[in-house]
Amino acid sequence: GAVVSQHPSWVICKSGTSVKIECRSLDFQATTMFWYRQFPKQSLMLMATSNEGSKATYEQGVEKDKFLINHASLTLSTLTVTSAHPEDSSFYICSARGLGVDTQYFGPGTRLTVL
Amino acid sequence: TQLLEQSPQFLSIQEGENLTVYCNSSSVFSSLQWYRQEPGEGPVLLVTVVTGGEVKKLKRLTFQFGDARKDSSLHITAAQTGDTGLYLCAGGETSGSRLTFGEGTQLTVNP
Protein backbone atom coordinates (compact mmCIF):
# COMPACT_ATOMS: atom_id res chain seq x y z
CA GLY A 1 0.00 0.00 0.00
CA ALA A 2 0.90 3.67 -0.31
CA VAL A 3 3.15 5.09 2.40
CA VAL A 4 2.77 8.49 3.99
CA SER A 5 5.20 9.79 6.60
CA GLN A 6 4.91 12.63 9.07
CA HIS A 7 7.60 14.50 10.94
CA PRO A 8 7.97 15.03 13.78
CA SER A 9 5.96 12.27 15.47
CA TRP A 10 5.66 14.40 18.57
CA VAL A 11 6.60 17.92 19.58
CA ILE A 12 6.42 19.94 22.77
CA CYS A 13 6.66 23.71 22.51
CA LYS A 14 6.13 26.84 24.55
CA SER A 15 3.06 28.99 24.11
CA GLY A 16 3.59 31.67 21.45
CA THR A 17 6.03 29.71 19.31
CA SER A 18 5.39 28.30 15.84
CA VAL A 19 5.58 24.63 14.96
CA LYS A 20 5.97 23.10 11.50
CA ILE A 21 4.75 19.58 10.69
CA GLU A 22 5.77 17.84 7.48
CA CYS A 23 3.76 15.28 5.54
CA ARG A 24 5.39 13.27 2.77
CA SER A 25 4.05 10.70 0.32
CA LEU A 26 6.94 8.27 -0.10
CA ASP A 27 5.97 6.10 -3.05
CA PHE A 28 3.33 8.00 -5.00
CA GLN A 29 2.52 11.49 -6.19
CA ALA A 30 -0.05 13.12 -3.97
CA THR A 31 -2.07 15.60 -5.98
CA THR A 32 -4.18 16.32 -2.91
CA MET A 33 -3.22 16.31 0.75
CA PHE A 34 -5.50 16.72 3.73
CA TRP A 35 -4.86 17.86 7.28
CA TYR A 36 -6.94 16.57 10.15
CA ARG A 37 -7.11 17.16 13.84
CA GLN A 38 -8.18 14.50 16.31
CA PHE A 39 -9.07 14.82 19.97
CA PRO A 40 -8.88 11.81 22.33
CA LYS A 41 -11.45 9.11 21.64
CA GLN A 42 -12.99 11.13 18.81
CA SER A 43 -13.08 10.84 15.06
CA LEU A 44 -11.00 12.90 12.64
CA MET A 45 -11.91 16.51 11.96
CA LEU A 46 -10.87 17.85 8.57
CA MET A 47 -9.02 21.16 8.84
CA ALA A 48 -8.03 21.84 5.25
CA THR A 49 -7.53 20.40 1.79
CA SER A 50 -4.52 21.33 -0.30
CA ASN A 51 -3.79 20.69 -3.94
CA GLU A 52 -0.24 20.87 -5.21
CA GLY A 53 0.61 24.36 -6.36
CA SER A 54 -2.60 26.01 -5.15
CA LYS A 55 -3.83 27.64 -1.98
CA ALA A 56 -5.38 25.38 0.62
CA THR A 57 -9.12 25.26 1.17
CA TYR A 58 -9.94 25.59 4.86
CA GLU A 59 -12.97 24.15 6.62
CA GLN A 60 -15.37 26.47 8.33
CA GLY A 61 -14.04 27.61 11.70
CA VAL A 62 -10.39 26.88 10.92
CA GLU A 63 -8.22 30.02 10.94
CA LYS A 64 -6.08 30.07 7.82
CA ASP A 65 -3.68 32.62 9.31
CA LYS A 66 -3.07 30.38 12.30
CA PHE A 67 -2.74 27.09 10.45
CA LEU A 68 -0.54 27.78 7.43
CA ILE A 69 -0.50 25.06 4.82
CA ASN A 70 1.97 24.75 1.98
CA HIS A 71 1.84 22.06 -0.70
CA ALA A 72 4.81 22.99 -2.84
CA SER A 73 5.45 19.61 -4.42
CA LEU A 74 3.62 16.39 -5.26
CA THR A 75 5.24 14.64 -2.31
CA LEU A 76 5.35 17.24 0.45
CA SER A 77 2.88 19.33 2.37
CA THR A 78 3.57 21.29 5.55
CA LEU A 79 1.31 22.56 8.30
CA THR A 80 2.62 25.40 10.43
CA VAL A 81 0.80 26.18 13.66
CA THR A 82 1.62 29.83 14.30
CA SER A 83 1.69 31.36 17.77
CA ALA A 84 0.63 28.10 19.31
CA HIS A 85 -1.45 28.06 22.49
CA PRO A 86 -2.35 25.22 24.86
CA GLU A 87 -5.75 24.81 23.18
CA ASP A 88 -3.91 23.90 19.96
CA SER A 89 -2.56 20.78 21.66
CA SER A 90 -3.90 17.86 19.71
CA PHE A 91 -3.08 14.95 17.40
CA TYR A 92 -2.56 16.23 13.86
CA ILE A 93 -2.82 13.74 11.00
CA CYS A 94 -2.23 14.24 7.31
CA SER A 95 -3.43 12.12 4.45
CA ALA A 96 -2.57 12.00 0.78
CA ARG A 97 -4.47 11.05 -2.33
CA GLY A 98 -3.30 10.37 -5.85
CA LEU A 99 -4.89 11.73 -9.02
CA GLY A 100 -8.26 10.18 -9.79
CA VAL A 101 -8.25 8.01 -6.67
CA ASP A 102 -10.80 8.21 -3.85
CA THR A 103 -8.72 6.45 -1.23
CA GLN A 104 -6.72 8.54 1.22
CA TYR A 105 -3.61 7.15 2.85
CA PHE A 106 -2.82 8.49 6.28
CA GLY A 107 0.38 9.46 7.98
CA PRO A 108 1.18 8.22 11.48
CA GLY A 109 0.20 11.51 13.09
CA THR A 110 1.98 14.19 15.11
CA ARG A 111 1.24 14.75 18.78
CA LEU A 112 1.53 18.48 19.55
CA THR A 113 1.69 19.62 23.16
CA VAL A 114 1.78 23.35 23.84
CA LEU A 115 2.85 24.32 27.33
CA THR B 1 -22.61 18.57 3.89
CA GLN B 2 -22.86 14.79 3.86
CA LEU B 3 -23.09 12.99 7.20
CA LEU B 4 -22.23 9.43 8.18
CA GLU B 5 -23.70 7.92 11.32
CA GLN B 6 -21.63 5.12 12.75
CA SER B 7 -22.87 2.68 15.37
CA PRO B 8 -22.29 1.47 17.93
CA GLN B 9 -19.93 4.07 19.34
CA PHE B 10 -18.45 1.65 21.88
CA LEU B 11 -18.37 -2.13 21.82
CA SER B 12 -16.81 -4.45 24.37
CA ILE B 13 -16.98 -8.17 23.66
CA GLN B 14 -15.29 -11.43 24.56
CA GLU B 15 -12.76 -13.13 22.34
CA GLY B 16 -14.47 -15.48 19.89
CA GLU B 17 -17.68 -13.48 19.56
CA ASN B 18 -18.96 -11.96 16.33
CA LEU B 19 -19.81 -8.30 15.84
CA THR B 20 -21.11 -5.87 13.25
CA VAL B 21 -20.45 -2.14 12.91
CA TYR B 22 -22.75 0.01 10.81
CA CYS B 23 -22.36 3.25 8.87
CA ASN B 24 -25.50 4.93 7.58
CA SER B 25 -26.24 8.06 5.64
CA SER B 26 -29.03 9.70 3.69
CA SER B 27 -26.45 10.72 1.09
CA VAL B 28 -24.89 8.74 -1.72
CA PHE B 29 -21.14 8.24 -1.64
CA SER B 30 -18.83 7.51 -4.54
CA SER B 31 -16.85 5.10 -2.36
CA LEU B 32 -16.64 3.90 1.20
CA GLN B 33 -13.47 3.24 3.11
CA TRP B 34 -12.95 1.45 6.40
CA TYR B 35 -9.96 2.27 8.59
CA ARG B 36 -8.60 0.90 11.86
CA GLN B 37 -6.70 3.17 14.19
CA GLU B 38 -4.61 2.33 17.24
CA PRO B 39 -3.82 4.91 19.96
CA GLY B 40 -1.13 7.38 18.93
CA GLU B 41 -1.10 6.22 15.32
CA GLY B 42 -2.74 7.24 12.07
CA PRO B 43 -5.68 5.32 10.58
CA VAL B 44 -4.73 2.29 8.50
CA LEU B 45 -6.83 1.50 5.47
CA LEU B 46 -8.63 -1.85 5.64
CA VAL B 47 -10.74 -1.74 2.49
CA THR B 48 -12.29 0.48 -0.17
CA VAL B 49 -15.65 -0.43 -1.69
CA VAL B 50 -16.98 1.44 -4.70
CA THR B 51 -19.85 -0.57 -6.21
CA GLY B 52 -23.35 -0.74 -4.73
CA GLY B 53 -23.92 -4.17 -3.21
CA GLU B 54 -20.22 -4.96 -3.18
CA VAL B 55 -18.95 -7.41 -0.57
CA LYS B 56 -15.27 -7.73 0.27
CA LYS B 57 -13.65 -10.17 2.65
CA LEU B 58 -10.38 -9.71 4.46
CA LYS B 59 -9.72 -12.87 6.51
CA ARG B 60 -12.28 -12.65 9.36
CA LEU B 61 -13.56 -9.23 8.29
CA THR B 62 -16.44 -8.85 5.83
CA PHE B 63 -17.30 -5.45 4.39
CA GLN B 64 -20.49 -4.62 2.54
CA PHE B 65 -21.51 -1.52 0.61
CA GLY B 66 -25.25 -0.94 0.40
CA ASP B 67 -27.02 -1.25 -2.94
CA ALA B 68 -27.77 2.48 -2.97
CA ARG B 69 -24.24 3.37 -1.81
CA LYS B 70 -25.62 5.12 1.27
CA ASP B 71 -24.59 2.66 3.94
CA SER B 72 -21.99 0.06 4.80
CA SER B 73 -21.26 -2.58 7.39
CA LEU B 74 -18.21 -4.27 8.83
CA HIS B 75 -18.65 -7.75 10.27
CA ILE B 76 -15.93 -9.45 12.29
CA THR B 77 -16.13 -13.17 12.89
CA ALA B 78 -14.54 -14.80 15.95
CA ALA B 79 -13.02 -11.58 17.25
CA GLN B 80 -9.50 -11.67 18.65
CA THR B 81 -7.81 -9.37 21.17
CA GLY B 82 -5.70 -8.00 18.32
CA ASP B 83 -8.85 -6.63 16.70
CA THR B 84 -9.10 -4.04 19.48
CA GLY B 85 -8.99 -0.51 18.09
CA LEU B 86 -10.95 2.42 16.72
CA TYR B 87 -12.79 1.55 13.52
CA LEU B 88 -13.65 4.44 11.22
CA CYS B 89 -15.82 4.46 8.14
CA ALA B 90 -15.34 7.25 5.62
CA GLY B 91 -17.38 8.09 2.56
CA GLY B 92 -15.97 9.66 -0.56
CA GLU B 93 -18.10 12.65 -1.52
CA THR B 94 -19.53 12.56 -5.00
CA SER B 95 -18.97 16.28 -5.48
CA GLY B 96 -15.35 16.52 -4.49
CA SER B 97 -12.29 14.95 -2.99
CA ARG B 98 -13.16 15.06 0.68
CA LEU B 99 -13.90 12.12 2.93
CA THR B 100 -16.77 12.26 5.36
CA PHE B 101 -15.89 10.33 8.49
CA GLY B 102 -18.20 8.51 10.84
CA GLU B 103 -17.82 9.11 14.56
CA GLY B 104 -15.87 5.89 15.00
CA THR B 105 -16.46 2.65 16.89
CA GLN B 106 -14.14 1.88 19.76
CA LEU B 107 -13.90 -1.91 19.86
CA THR B 108 -12.44 -3.74 22.84
CA VAL B 109 -12.01 -7.50 22.62
CA ASN B 110 -11.42 -9.03 26.02
CA PRO B 111 -9.47 -12.29 26.48
HADDOCK unambig.tbl for C-alpha pairs under 7 A between the chains (distance, minus, plus):
assign (segid A and resid 42 and name CA) (segid B and resid 103 and name CA) 6.75 0.50 0.50
assign (segid A and resid 43 and name CA) (segid B and resid 103 and name CA) 5.07 0.50 0.50
assign (segid A and resid 43 and name CA) (segid B and resid 104 and name CA) 5.69 0.50 0.50
assign (segid A and resid 44 and name CA) (segid B and resid 101 and name CA) 6.91 0.50 0.50
assign (segid A and resid 93 and name CA) (segid B and resid 42 and name CA) 6.59 0.50 0.50
assign (segid A and resid 102 and name CA) (segid B and resid 31 and name CA) 6.97 0.50 0.50
assign (segid A and resid 102 and name CA) (segid B and resid 92 and name CA) 6.30 0.50 0.50
assign (segid A and resid 102 and name CA) (segid B and resid 97 and name CA) 6.95 0.50 0.50
assign (segid A and resid 106 and name CA) (segid B and resid 42 and name CA) 5.93 0.50 0.50
assign (segid A and resid 106 and name CA) (segid B and resid 43 and name CA) 6.06 0.50 0.50
assign (segid A and resid 106 and name CA) (segid B and resid 44 and name CA) 6.85 0.50 0.50
assign (segid A and resid 107 and name CA) (segid B and resid 42 and name CA) 5.60 0.50 0.50
assign (segid A and resid 108 and name CA) (segid B and resid 41 and name CA) 4.89 0.50 0.50
assign (segid A and resid 108 and name CA) (segid B and resid 42 and name CA) 4.08 0.50 0.50
assign (segid A and resid 109 and name CA) (segid B and resid 41 and name CA) 5.89 0.50 0.50
assign (segid A and resid 109 and name CA) (segid B and resid 42 and name CA) 5.29 0.50 0.50
